[in-house]
Amino acid sequence: MKGFGMHSIENAGWIEKERPKCGALDAIIRPIVLAPCSSDNHLLHGGFGERKDLILGHEAVGEIVEVGNLVNNFKTGDMVVVPCTTPNWLAENVQGEYNAHDEGLMKSFKFLGSKDGTFAEYFHVNQADANLVLLPENVLPEAALMTVDMMSTGFHGVENANVRFGDKVVVIGIGPVGLMAVAGAKLQGAGQLIAIGTRPNCVKIAKEYGATDIVSYKDGDIVKQVIELTKGGADSVIIAGGSGDILRQAVEMTVPGGYISNVNFFDAQDVLSMPTSSWGLGMSDKTIRGGFCPGGARRIRKLLNLVEYGRIDTTKLITHRYNGLSKIEDAFYLMDQKPKDLIKPVVFIN
């Protein structure tokens, strides 16, 4: 089979490999719709270390072509939604609160981490019964596709921010993950909901998802703007974009006793630091949390419920559509180029 991936750092292209083998608990899937993610580009540029001849991709909806003999819930021909994080449910760490770290830090992220990803004619999913969800009949595949990472990650930012009814909430960075954080914060009951970003199409969708105010760095210091708009600071701040200085800014715009939740991938060379005064000399009771996207069928099924019953339209994220496996390359490089009208591209496989 063929797949698109990285031969080495900064060297991407098409790769020929054997079709993956199916274990007794596993499934082999043919993708029907895929999406590249900035994490794929980040990997190519060396953000997670060297990889050799690794097929990229971790966002997919597909058709099962083979299941292991111990799989109970799925059969050949089923259309399934594939979470980007597929834990080993036999690992001890999944018995804790965070299943994203089954065998170590972010080790539940099997695609890109320990095996080939979804940008191929076929891909492998471990422990199918626990990691796959049937595509609901009245949910578009591309709408379901947006749940597997963008929605799951954005909503995890909201979960870690402890958003409650009537809270004043800020989302920093309104790419696709940040936009899902805006939507999730509204569903969670946020009162004032401030989105920080500049791209006109992202600003438009942020407002449609529930943002009450928009802040831009082009209009001055974002901390001062947020404190003025909130009349003192936010209860919760979700970081979905930015570089090293963004943590300081998030802490400074949060009220004492508030929450700072990060779902942004920083670069290895970034240094997160802040003056002690920003954190009340350590006495501000501000909680800082950084979290990686949880996995598993149960989580994705709940997110699909929100789509199926009209609570959220995830297709608002999709700005570019391609057709055919060969177009994965075009969509991947579009994510790298980041044109102003981009939010999220998807590729439909013929």
PyMOL commands that set and color helices and strands:
alter all, ss='L'
color gray80, all
select helices_A, chain A and resi 38-44+92-95+99-101+128-131+141-145+147-160+176-188+200-209+217-219+222-230+246-252+276-282+297-308+314-317+325-337
alter helices_A, ss='H'
color red, helices_A
select strands_A, chain A and resi 2-8+11-16+27-34+54-55+60-67+79-82+123-125+133-134+169-172+193-196+213-215+234-239+254-262+287-290+318-323+344-348
alter strands_A, ss='S'
color yellow, strands_A
deselect
rebuild
show_as cartoon
